[in-house]
Amino acid sequence: MNNTKSNPPLTHLAIIMDGNGRWAKKRGLPRYEGHRQGTKVAKKIVEECRKLNIRYLTLYTFSKENWKRPKDEVNFLFKLLVDFLNREYKSLVEQSIKLNILGDYTKLPFSARKAIEFTLKKTKECNKMVLNLALNYSGREEIILAIKKILKQGIDPESLDEESFKDFLYTRGQPDPDLIIRTSGEIRLSNYLLYQSAYSELYFTPVLWPDFTEQDLHKALDDFSKRQRRFGGI
C-alpha cells in the first residue's frame, strides 16, 4: 500500500497500543511478557509507517493513570523503554526519524530520562518522520498546562483562537491526528490527545496490540482512505 492512496492524505497517525496484559493472560504468561511482545510490535509498526511516508506517528506509551499499576510492572515498562531507545536509536537515525516526547518525562526514573535525552539529541536533525511517544501523558493536563503558560505570559485572551492555542500544546507545530487507532476492542480515547482529536477519524479493532501486524495497519489505513472527512461541511 502507498500512503498517497489515502483521500485525503494521512499525515499524522496516532495509536493507542492496548491489550498487552490480556494477550499475556490468554497465554498463561506474566503481564510483562505481553509488554515485551508489544515493544517488538511497536518497532515493526514504526518501521512500516516510515516506509509509508507517514510524517507523524504518535504512540500512547505511558499515561499518567498508568502509575496506578503495580510498582514492579511500572519498573519493567521503563526498563523496556530504556532498552528500546538504547537499542534502536541508531536505527531511528538511519531512517531519519526524530524522537519527540509528549508529556512530562522529567518525572520518569533517572535511567529513562537519560535514555530519552540521549535519543532526543541523537535524532534532533532527523527530518523524514517524527515519532511522538506520549509518556507520563494526560490529555486533560496538557490543556491545563497550556492555559497556565498563556496566563504566565500575560497573553491577551482576545488574541487567542484555536490555532494559536495549539502553540502551547505538546504537539506544537504538528498537524492534528488524521486517524487514531485503538487495539484490543476498547472503544474510548482514554484521555489521549483530547484537544487534537476533535476531527480525527477513529478506528477500533479487537486485535490485541501484541498480535497487531503490518497487515492490520494496512487494513486500518485502507478503511481511512475510504472515509469522507467534511469537518462540519457538506
Secondary structure, 3 states (H helix, E strand, C coil): CCHHHCCCCCCEEEEECCCHHHHHHHCCCCHHHHHHHHHHHHHHHHHHHHHCCCCEEEEEEEEHHHHHCCHHHHHHHHHHHHHHHHHHHHHHHHCCEEEEEECCHHHCCHHHHHHHHHHHHHHCCCCCEEEEEEEEECHHHHHHHHHHHHHHCCCCHHHCCHHHHHHHCCCCCCCCCCEEEECCCCCCCCCCCCCCCCCCEEEECCCCHHHCCHHHHHHHHHHHHCCCCCCCCC
